Every structure is written in structure tokens, then in C-alpha cells.
Amino acid sequence: MIKTALCTGCCFGLNFLAIAQNKADSIKSRELKEVVVTGKTGLDSINESKPLSSIDEHLQKLSNVNLIKRGGYAWEPTINNMATERISVTIDGMKIFCACTDRMDPVTSYVEILNLDNIHVGSGLAGNLHSTNSIGGGLDLKLQKAGFHAQKLNVTLNSAYETNGNYRIIGSGLAYSSLKFYTNAGIFYRKSDDYKAGDNSTVNFSQFEKLNMFTNFGYRLSAQKSIEGTVIYDVASNVGYPALTMDVKSAKGLITSLSYRQENISEVFFNWETKLYFNNIIHVMDDTKRPNVAMHMDMPGKSRTGGYYSTLNGRLGKHNFVISHDSYYNQSSAEMTMYPKDAANKPMFMYTWPDIRTFNTGLTLDDRYIIDLKNTLQLTTKTSFQRDGVESTFGYNTLQMYYPDMTQYQNRGLWSVSGKYTHYLQDIQLKAGVGYGTRAPSPTEAYGFYLYNSFDNYEYIGDPQLKNESSVEGNIAFALTKPTYSISLDGSYFYFSNYIIGKPNTSLSTMTIGASGVKVYQNLNHATIFNANLNTKYIFLKYFHWLNHLGYSQGQDNKNNPLPLIAPFSYSTSLDYVNKKFSAGVDLQGATKQVNYSAEYGEDLTPAYFIVNTSVGYDFIFGHVAPTVKIGIENVLDRKYSTYADWNNIPRKGRNVYINLKINL
Ligand SMILES: [Cu+2]
């Protein structure tokens, strides 16, 4: 159902079929282009053990993606051990920014798995053509499009139940295609109570509820011209965050776009797409259900983004190129009102994001030069201009007390350049790349005001005068693909200058009761992050697939101390039996002890763990109706564990039995 595309410009880790495809395609230079762009490959419904898993559950299977968890819902994705401020997450190329100062609402939380055709994961500086301000990589969530084909209507009904948390999922999707018009539409609902950890203890405040409505349409104006549109409305309500001190009353996202597309424009230009988009995110936090709240707080946040991009694809001789221009304007604001217990005292009001405005406009050039059948060279560069500041006079005056010579708005120039060389030698593919890129401080890093971080128990203040962070990246990858087995190894190294991170400032006093102190974002002279992945696959007795993954990462600051939230050595192995209608699998996932943790940022030693999961699936056919049933047990051994990425060590789910049902009508 959902496919995962991994930019082969970065890492091989995910799927060996992609590499095999690359190999086959390398024979014809024309097809090579298409493969290198997205390395598109699939985890189709029969091969996926849990088709109605959340996007988060799906993402965590990917080689260089991890997820930071603060509860049962809306996990924060990281790429190459870099989180929201260093990566780009887009929906069909649209920029969307979270409305929560506590990172409760990553962009991935506003879509549903059934909305998606595939997820494009790009590693590093050249990760995603639509990304801005990203160093670690980009996730582009590609929406389902029925497309202009012969007339066809497809309706699916989906339902799932999970025992742990009494988790219910129901949804329906529709896809209609014709030569003139197509549409996709869907409605999806999830609701879970508190889940239980491995020792059968309930993790309080881990409940959630989510409703998602989605539609996409396309209309063909002529043989080569078409318009397309998207509307997504997503509401999460009563979402608990057991790792944080607050929950969410409601998180609403409205995401819209309209685009114009023209194909086969001339001999040189074959595709031109221009998209206008607007999205509005409204986030309301809630602490009224928590016991023993020292001081009740109201903390609403909102984020609105309007933007456009125009992308032209062309081919000239041995050059396959993309020219893209994009602009966006974002308004992020969040506030906090504290109500003292003694009603005689007045409520205190603060702008935590003082109506922050960001305008960014940039030009991307990408060229893939096919030197010959065995060698290609790709060069990508992006130059952008950014103007950001605080629109609220109240917020500006407050920040000025800390930075007397700050200006209300400021301009920044950003750029990145990267190159990648690929060599094909029979069954072997070799890649080597280098790059340099910069990013502007995020709204929190530049203008955040007394944002409490429950991880290290500090309050954070931004610095509008931070320098841009920059990084040099080097990466290599090797892949060997044979009909029955494959091996791939990849590594990336980032050397940061002016790395942005919060450091304690003892001259400032805290506002939150019980906080350890105040940290201010600063530029560290340098920092490094290293990632390596090994993947193997072996197919035997025709139907058995044995996959293995090993991952290792390291991150250090300028004093060789560990950076926070860097994954320890991790491993997974899975054995699947896949025969036309029947599939079954067992897998084991684990990590070693997190030795290199950052005590300074609130981390402690995370013990080693492993868990075992198992599943079976069958595709039935009853006349015109084709139900697919998947049943599985997660954490079969009911282990109580948490990983390095679990905020405040909240334990993960204990044993969970699930059933997924999908009916094609
Ligand atoms: Cu929030």
C-alpha cells in the first residue's frame, strides 16, 4: 500500500529491490534518471505486516530515520540523528511548520498512512529538492494520486484493532481515475486509550484521538496541461503526552494546495509544475487533567504558511536537470498565560513565540550528468534569502531587554552545494559525495522565550543574533546486488561549524517552578555527527527473505562530549515467508546500552534491550470483494523497555496483539 522511496543519492540502507532496479536500469541511460531521482520502491500491502500502522511506525523501520517519542502519538522524526530544526519535512513539496513550542505536532502528524503513495527519504544536504534550512536530510510525504488513466473506481474499507490501549482504527478511501479527471478521497479515524508497558503497568496520559479527511483531484485541461488540488483536514484531540507536563486539547491542521502542470513542453523541457499552497495549524495545550499542577497554564500556538514553488525538469544531451524556485511566508506564534493558585494574584502572560515571521525565497539547480553507462555525476545547489523577525511589539520589547541592539527584522543569506559521483560495476554500485550547507536558526532558537524543556529541566531563550549554522558533509556507499542476496554499506559524516545548541546562563533566573536554570541558544565552534549502516538480504527456498540491519552513530560537541539524542548501536533481523496470498514473519529489534549519553542535556544511561514481533497475513477473494487480513503480536515477550529516543524514559508498549482488515470493493 505505502511505498518508501529512498533517495539513492544518499544511502542504500532501505531496500535492495531499489538497488537491483538501479542496476538493471543502468543498462539504459534514459531510465537511469528516473531511478536515481527517487529510487522508488515498494512495501506493498501483502508484504507489509501491519498495513494500518501509523506513519510513525512505518518511518521507524527505515535505515537512517529514528523517532523521538513523548507519548503514544505524533513522534518526532529524525534523519541521521538530526531532529526538526535540522531536517525538512514537506507534504508533496509543501512547507508546513509545527505550531507547538514543545514539539508535540511534527508535520508527519497531519497526514494519514492512507493519504500517502510513498515517503521520499533523502539523506544529508542533497536530501530533498524542496527543502530549505536543512542539513540532516528531508522527508517528502507524497500523496496518493489516482492519475489520468482509463476509467476506474476503487473503494477500500479499512479497520483495525489493537489490544494494547484498546486502539481502534476505521477508515475508507476512494480513488477514481479517468482520462479527463481523477480524485482521491478518504476519511480516517483512530482512537486509543492509555497503553500498557511491558510489566502491565498503564502509561497514564498516553491516549489520543485523531480524525483525518483528505481529498486530491486532477483535471486535464488539454493533452499536456492539467490542474491538481489537495485539501487535508486533520484534527487530533485529547492527546496525552506522558513524557511532558502538558497534554493537547486539540491540534488542527488545514492543508491546501492548487497546482498547474504542463508536460512535454519542448525537446528540452519535459515537465513544469507550479504549486500554490496554504496551511493553517492551530494547537491548544491542556494541563487541566493533570494532578498536582502547581500553576495552571494556557498555551495555545499557531502556525500559518503560504507559499509556492515552480519546478522545471529538462534533459539536454547527457544532462538531466531540475530548476526550481520557491518562496514561503510563515507566521508562528505561541503564548502562555499562567494562573497563580491564589486568585488574588493576577495571571501572568508571556509570548513564547512572539509572532515570529519568516519569509524565505530560494533557487535550486540540480544536474545529473551521465558521463557514460558506468558513471554519473550529480551536482545540486540552492541559494536562498531569508528575512525573519518578530512582529509583536510587546515580544520585541521583551527580547530587547536581553539583546538591546537587536533589530526587529533581519536578513540572512543561505546556500548549499553538494556533489555525488556514482560508479556502476557489474553487480556493484559505488557512491561518494561531498557537500556544504547552511541553515538559519529555527524560530525557537532565534526568538523562543522561556520555553520549558522537560528533558533537561531547563528553560530556553533564543538568540536573534545567532550566526547561521553550517556543515560540511561527506558520504560513501557501497552495494552489491545478486539475484539471491545483497549487501549494502553506507556512511555519512557531518562536520558542523557554529552548531546551535542551548547552554546554561547562570545570570538568568527561572520562571517555571522547580526548573534547574535557564539555557540560551549559542553557536558552538564545532560539532560532528557520524552515521553508518549495514544492510543484508538473503532469499532462499524461493519464498523466504532474511533481512539484517546494523546501525551505528556518534555525535560530539566541540569538547568531544556526546551530543544529545544520538542513537546507540542498533540491530534488527527479520525472516519473512512471502507466497502470493500468504505471508508470515518474525523479527527481532534491539539496541546496545547507550554508553555515549549526554548528561548535560538530561540523558541517562539507557539499558540494552531487544524485542520480538511476529505476524501473519492472507489475501482472501470472495467474488468481487477481496479482503486482506493481517494479524500480529508486537513485543511478544512483553518486555518493559525504553530507548534512547524516549523522552524522559517513558516505557514503550508492552505486548500488543493487532488485527488489520482491508477490503477492496
Ligand atoms: Cu504542544
Boltz pocket constraint, residues with backbone or C-beta under 6 A from the ligand:
constraints:
  - pocket:
      binder: B
      contacts: [[A, 99], [A, 100], [A, 101], [A, 102], [A, 103], [A, 104], [A, 105], [A, 247], [A, 248], [A, 283], [A, 285], [A, 299]]
      max_distance: 6.0
